[in-house]
């Protein structure tokens, strides 16, 4: 495989100039100053096909191709963008984007195209550089509050599964770790539990407070740190919905949960399904890696980092922390939710998105 010095694109000796540098690629345009109908997105990895890139790298590159195409279309008023992907001339993946017009070819500047590409890139992830997940959730608190309350994946898929696995909670003292805007707190309290919420996002906790009122104990706390708000053997149960995959020190959190649980206390957690992550990201199913997902919304969205791991690693971590597995549930939406969103219902009855685990404190 040629090194950088042998690649005319990397060496700067090709027929194009670098217009914009993105995370995984460079956007180049021809030397001619007036060239609004063409751009090329050049991967910095020396590969021939997109499928040779690891999962996260492939996703980033293809995102940048689509965002550049969007900017080219919006800037030029193109009616169509043609794509050509090449890598066989030299081992270097590059995607050509050709704008097509219904009328006369417009006149634009390189600066306006560069600005549009950067704006499109930033609009997808206004906080994509934020490594601190709670801080990222602060930026999208209003949107996430609404999603948690009503989206199909949250309200009609994850929540029925988690609450069903938790079972009868009347009279139990239960902590919700990563409680977010407090939807699970409200549900568990309505079912007769005494609830305590913990979350690292101050903005989401403010929404939890508005949802559950002043009489529920809430803690603004980094889950990577010891759970000092709970005495030893002070909890009957812990619920943690779609949080585990954000935590770096998962063993530390599991040990803290076990410490705070009473004898025979239980943990119910949901997380991203390992098979779903693998199908989405590609690469090795057995990889344990810090990767990215995308929360889409009209007009933009957020790139959200998380840990993907195989099922064996997930289970081993829970067992190694001193828990006994009671249930592993690959949920499907309840049958009465099909009318809410038939398309998502059909998809989630064919392939899992989340997994729910119930474990009991071991001796």
N, C-alpha and C positions, 0 to 999 in steps of 0.2 A: 504494500500500500504506500503511495507516495507520501512523503512528509510535507510540511507546510511549504518548504522552498520549491517543491515540484508542482504545487498547485497554483495555476495562474490566477485563480480567484483570491487565494490567501496572499499570494505574493504581490497582488495589486497590479499585475500586468495584463489583466483581461480587458475586454472592451467596455467595462462599466466602472462607475464610481459608487462607492458606498454612500448611500443617502442617510440611512438610519441604522443604528446598532440596537438590536433588541436583546432579550435575555439569551435566546438560543440561536439567533441567526442575525445576518446582516441583510438589509434591503438595499439592493443596488439598482441603478438606472443607467442607461447608456450615456456616453460622453456628451452627446448632443444636448444643449441646454433645453430645447423644447421637445420633451418626450413624455407627454402626459398619458400615453396609451400603453406604457409598458413598465413593469418592475419585475425584479427577480429576488426571491427570498432564499438566501443561501445559508444552509446549515453550517455551523462551525465544526460539526463532527464529520470526519471523512468516511462516509458510508454511501452506498449506492441507492438503497431503498429505505423508505421510512420505517419498515418493519425491522431493520437492523438496529434501530435505536432502542434503548431501554424504554420501558413504559412511560415514565415521567418525561424523559427527554423527547420522546415521540409526541406526546400530548402537547408539550410546550411548542415544539416546532410547528405542528399542524395548526395550533391556535394562532401562531404568528402569521402563518400563511393566510388563514381566513380573515384575520384582522387587517392585514395589508390589503387584501382584495376588497374588503369593505371600504377602507379608506380610499383606494383607487377609484372605486365606483362612485362614492359620495363626492369626491373632489372633482372628478371629470364629468359627472352626470352620465356615465356609461350605462347602456342598456343591458350589457352582458359582459361577464369576465370569463375569458377562456384560461384554463389551467393546463400547464404541461410540467410534469415532474421528470427530471433527468438526473442521472448519476452514473451512467455507464460510460460516458466519454472520459471522464476522470472520476476517481472514487470520491465524489463530493456531491451530496444531495443538494439540488437547487430546483426551485419551483418557479416557472415563468408565468407571469400574469399579464394577459393581453386584454385591454379594454376595447369594447366594441360599441359603436355609436349609431343611433338612428339617423342623425343628421351630420352637420359639420363637426370636424374634430376641434375640440375646444383648445384654448390657449391658457395654460396655467403655469405657475412657477414651481421650481423644485421645493422652495421653502414651504409653499402651501401644502404640497403633497407630504413632505416630511412632518409638518405639524399635524396633519390629519392622521397619519400613521401612528404617531405618538399618542394623540388624543384617543384613538380607537383602542390602542393597547392599554392605556391608563383607565379607560372607562370600564373595561372588563374587571379590573381589580384595583380599585382605588387604595386598597390596603394590602396589596399582594406581597409587599416586602415586609409585612409585620409578622415576625416569628412568634410573637406572644399571642396565643390564641384568645385569651380573655380580652386583650386589647382589640383584636380583630372583631370579636363579637360586640364590643362596645360600639364600633362603627356601623354595625348593621342591626342594632337592637330593635328598632321599630319594625323593620321588615321581618326579622326572625321571630319576634313576638307574634306577629300575625301568622307566619308559617307554622309555628309550633301549635297554635290554637286551631288552625283550620286546614293545613295542607294534607293531602291524602296520605303521604308517607308518614307524617307525624301523627295526625289526629285519627286516622282510620287504619293504620297499619302498625306502627310501633306502639302507640299507647294502649290499644286493646290487648296486644300481646303481653306487654310488660305488666299491666294491671291484672291480667288473667293469671300470669305466672306468680305474681305476688300473692294472689288469693285473698282470703279473709284477713283484713288488717284491723278489725275492730279492737280498740283498746291497746294497740301496740304503739310503741315509740319508734318512729321511723325517720331516718335522715335521707334526704334527697341530695346526693352529691353531684354537683353540676346542675342545679335546679333550674337555671336559666330564668325565664319569665314566670315560673311558678305554676305552670299548668298541672304538673304531676302533684305538686303540693296541694292544690285545690282539690284534685280528684281523690287523693288519699285521705285528706281531711274529711271530705264528704262521705267517705266510706268508713269513717269512725276512728281514724288513726290520729295520734298526736304527731305533728310533723315539724321537722327542722330543715331549713334549706341552707345550702352552702354553694357559693359560686364565685368564680374569679372576676366576673364582669360586673362592675358597679351599675352599668346601664341596665343590664338584664335584671339585676336584683331590685332596682327601682320599679321595674314593671311587675316583678313578683310581689313586691310590697303593695302595689296598687291592686293586684289581683286577690291576695289573700288577707289583706288588712293588717292592722297593727298588732294583733295578738299572736302572730306566728313568729317564731324565732328564726332570724335570718343572719347569715354570716358572710361577709365579703372576705374571701380567703382563697389563697392559691392551693389547689389540691396537690401540688407537688410537695407541699410542706406538711409537717405533722398536724393531725386533726386535734389540736389542743382544746377545742371547744367541747370535746366529748371525753368524759371520764371512762376509765376501764369498765367494760361490761355494763354500759349504760343504754345500749340500743337493742331493740328487738329485731330490727331489720334495717337494711340499707338498699335504696333504689338508686341506680345510676344509669340514666337513659342516654345513649348515644354520646358518651363522654370518654369512655375507656380509650378509644383510639387517638385521643388528643394528648394523653399523658405519657411523659417520658419515663418517669420513675414509677412504673406500674407496680412493681413488686413492693415498693415502699408504701404506696397507697393501699394495696391489698392487705399488707400487714397492719396498717393503721386501722383499717376497717375491722379486721379480725380482733384486734385489741379492744375496740369499742363495742363489739357485739357481746351480748350475754350468751351463756351456754345455750346451744341449739339455735342461736340467732342466725339469720340468713341474709344473703346478698342476692339481689336480682339486678343484673346489668344487661343492657342491650348495646350492641356495637355493630359496626359495618360487617357484613358477611364476608368471610375470606374469599369465597368463590366469586362473589360479585366484584370485589376489589381486583381480583386476578383477571377476570374477563374484561374489566374496564381498562386496567393499566397494562396488561400483557406481561411479558418477561417471565420470570420464574414464579410459580405458585408458592414456592417455599421461601421466597425472599421476605426478610423483615426489613422494611425500609420506610423512611420518612418521605411521604409523597404528597400529592396535591389532588384535591377535588375542586369542583366548581359549583358554587351556588348561583344559579342563573336567575335573572329577573329582567323584565323589559327595560331596555336602555342601559344595561350593564350587569355587573354581578361581582362576586368575590371569589378569589382563589383561596381555598382553605386547606392548610397543611394537616396531615394526619398520618398515623402509623398504620401500615398494612402488614398483616402477618398471616401465616397459615393457621388452620384450626388447631393443629397439634401444639403450636406455641401458645395460643390463647388458653387452651385447656391446661397445659403444663404450668403456666404462670399461676393460675388459680389454685391448682393442686399444691404447687410448691409453697404457696403462702399459707398452707394449713387449712384449706377448705375441702369439703367433701361435695362432689358434684351430685345434685339431685335431679336436674333436668337440663337438657339442651333442646331448645325449641327453634325450629326454622319456620317462622310464622307465615301464614297467608292471611289476607284481609278477611274479616267476617263476611259471610255471604250477603248480609243485608246492606253492605257498603257498595255493592256493585253499581248501583244507580248513581252514586256520588260521582264516580269517575270510571266509566266502563273500560277505558283504555288502560289506565294504571292498574285497575283491578285485574284485568286479564294478564298483564305482564307479571304482577306480583303473585299470581296463582301458578305461573309457569317457572319463575326463577326468583330466588330469594334476594333481598336487598340487605336485610338485617338478620341478626341472630340474637336470641335471648337465652341467657344462662342463669340458672338458680343454683346457688351453692350454700351449704350449711357450714357453720363454724365447726371445725374438727376438734377433737379432744387434745 
